[in-house]
């Protein structure tokens, strides 16, 4: 065999097979999915401008073609599923459901507060602190959110801040 010849059982790695890839949008029966669509926003192709949370939420709503009533129902379904999972001790799965609900309804303080409690349970103090803080921002008069924030602050090693939060819950 010469240097240019190959055995029949050798694979030519220099010439990979050209496979036709089916665009993701053509695999779904839903219209207006964001897959394989051109994005002509300024800066969209250079990844220098990150999407804001609101833009992501709007994209989800548009993609799913949900009106406000449908959005609220779907968010409530995710919330309820998360509650059941948390009651069963399946905290990470509960967080996933609550995150889905928060994507649809980011202004729901109760979701942030419940998320904070579960994050405390699994030892993620910093993330719990952020979630509890968001709950108090959304509902400043909600005592339970302040208690959860205080617990998160204690777990994070901020006893002075925790005492202030516990005092605010009254």
PLY file of the C-alpha trace (Angstrom):
ply
format ascii 1.0
element vertex 170
property float x
property float y
property float z
element edge 169
property int vertex1
property int vertex2
end_header
0.00 0.00 0.00
1.36 3.43 -0.91
1.23 6.58 1.25
-1.73 7.93 -0.72
-3.83 4.79 -0.45
-6.04 4.04 2.52
-7.30 0.78 3.83
-10.96 0.14 3.12
-11.87 0.19 6.80
-10.17 3.54 7.53
-12.34 6.61 7.90
-11.40 9.78 6.08
-11.48 12.34 8.90
-10.51 15.18 6.59
-13.81 15.01 4.72
-16.68 14.83 7.22
-20.06 13.82 5.92
-22.22 16.80 5.08
-25.47 16.27 6.91
-28.49 18.38 6.20
-29.69 19.89 9.45
-33.37 20.57 9.77
-34.08 24.05 11.14
-35.63 23.85 14.62
-38.53 26.05 13.58
-39.63 23.47 11.02
-39.82 20.74 13.68
-42.58 22.46 15.62
-46.21 23.02 14.79
-46.05 26.36 16.65
-45.60 29.46 14.56
-43.31 32.37 15.33
-40.71 30.46 17.33
-37.46 32.39 17.69
-35.32 29.61 16.20
-33.52 30.16 12.93
-34.86 33.68 12.53
-32.71 36.61 11.57
-32.28 39.15 14.31
-31.77 42.57 12.81
-31.57 44.55 16.06
-28.46 46.71 16.40
-25.77 44.76 18.21
-27.76 41.49 18.07
-25.06 39.62 16.20
-22.06 40.72 18.25
-23.32 39.66 21.72
-22.27 43.00 23.21
-25.76 43.97 24.35
-27.25 41.43 26.77
-31.02 41.05 26.77
-32.77 42.52 29.73
-35.06 40.36 31.83
-38.07 42.29 30.53
-37.04 41.66 26.92
-36.68 37.95 27.68
-40.11 37.88 29.32
-41.66 39.69 26.36
-40.02 37.22 24.00
-41.46 34.27 25.95
-44.94 35.79 25.89
-44.74 36.58 22.18
-43.33 33.17 21.38
-46.11 31.44 23.24
-48.66 33.98 21.94
-50.14 34.38 25.41
-52.47 37.12 26.50
-52.36 38.39 30.08
-55.02 35.96 31.27
-53.26 32.95 29.71
-49.93 34.15 31.09
-51.37 34.40 34.59
-52.94 30.94 34.35
-49.73 29.36 33.10
-47.68 31.12 35.78
-50.13 29.93 38.42
-49.86 26.36 37.11
-46.06 26.48 37.39
-46.36 28.05 40.84
-48.72 25.31 42.02
-46.51 22.56 40.60
-43.51 24.10 42.36
-45.41 24.19 45.64
-46.21 20.48 45.41
-42.61 19.61 44.57
-41.31 21.69 47.49
-43.75 19.97 49.87
-42.30 16.65 48.70
-38.76 17.87 49.38
-37.91 18.07 45.67
-36.45 21.54 46.03
-34.43 21.85 42.82
-37.40 20.75 40.75
-39.59 23.23 42.62
-37.10 25.98 41.83
-37.35 25.10 38.14
-41.12 25.45 38.19
-40.97 28.71 40.11
-38.34 30.07 37.71
-40.70 29.28 34.84
-43.48 31.13 36.65
-41.17 34.08 37.34
-40.28 34.27 33.67
-43.95 34.80 32.95
-44.81 36.93 35.98
-41.59 38.50 37.36
-43.47 40.87 39.67
-44.94 38.15 41.91
-43.39 38.69 45.32
-44.66 35.37 46.67
-42.64 33.47 44.07
-39.46 35.31 45.02
-40.12 34.71 48.71
-40.79 30.98 48.25
-37.73 30.70 46.05
-35.69 32.32 48.83
-36.97 29.83 51.41
-36.06 26.85 49.25
-32.65 28.32 48.44
-32.04 28.65 52.18
-33.06 25.04 52.61
-30.48 23.84 50.07
-27.74 26.13 51.41
-27.61 28.78 48.70
-27.53 31.78 51.01
-26.46 34.40 48.47
-29.17 33.50 45.97
-31.70 33.30 48.81
-30.67 36.77 49.91
-31.21 38.13 46.39
-34.61 36.46 46.03
-35.82 37.59 49.46
-34.62 41.12 48.80
-36.59 41.18 45.54
-39.71 40.02 47.40
-39.40 42.92 49.85
-38.87 45.36 46.98
-42.07 44.17 45.33
-44.15 44.00 48.54
-42.54 46.30 51.14
-45.37 45.81 53.64
-45.36 41.99 53.52
-44.05 40.78 56.89
-43.24 37.24 55.74
-40.92 38.56 53.03
-39.01 40.59 55.64
-38.69 37.54 57.90
-37.33 35.49 55.00
-34.92 38.29 54.13
-33.75 38.35 57.77
-33.18 34.60 57.74
-31.23 34.89 54.48
-29.13 37.70 55.91
-28.37 35.64 59.03
-27.33 32.66 56.92
-25.16 34.92 54.80
-23.43 36.29 57.89
-25.08 39.69 58.17
-26.66 39.70 61.66
-27.04 43.49 61.85
-28.94 43.61 58.55
-31.01 40.65 59.70
-32.05 42.47 62.88
-33.15 45.47 60.79
-35.19 43.19 58.52
-36.80 41.43 61.50
-37.70 44.85 62.94
-39.31 45.90 59.64
-41.67 42.91 59.64
-43.72 44.41 62.48
0 1
1 2
2 3
3 4
4 5
5 6
6 7
7 8
8 9
9 10
10 11
11 12
12 13
13 14
14 15
15 16
16 17
17 18
18 19
19 20
20 21
21 22
22 23
23 24
24 25
25 26
26 27
27 28
28 29
29 30
30 31
31 32
32 33
33 34
34 35
35 36
36 37
37 38
38 39
39 40
40 41
41 42
42 43
43 44
44 45
45 46
46 47
47 48
48 49
49 50
50 51
51 52
52 53
53 54
54 55
55 56
56 57
57 58
58 59
59 60
60 61
61 62
62 63
63 64
64 65
65 66
66 67
67 68
68 69
69 70
70 71
71 72
72 73
73 74
74 75
75 76
76 77
77 78
78 79
79 80
80 81
81 82
82 83
83 84
84 85
85 86
86 87
87 88
88 89
89 90
90 91
91 92
92 93
93 94
94 95
95 96
96 97
97 98
98 99
99 100
100 101
101 102
102 103
103 104
104 105
105 106
106 107
107 108
108 109
109 110
110 111
111 112
112 113
113 114
114 115
115 116
116 117
117 118
118 119
119 120
120 121
121 122
122 123
123 124
124 125
125 126
126 127
127 128
128 129
129 130
130 131
131 132
132 133
133 134
134 135
135 136
136 137
137 138
138 139
139 140
140 141
141 142
142 143
143 144
144 145
145 146
146 147
147 148
148 149
149 150
150 151
151 152
152 153
153 154
154 155
155 156
156 157
157 158
158 159
159 160
160 161
161 162
162 163
163 164
164 165
165 166
166 167
167 168
168 169
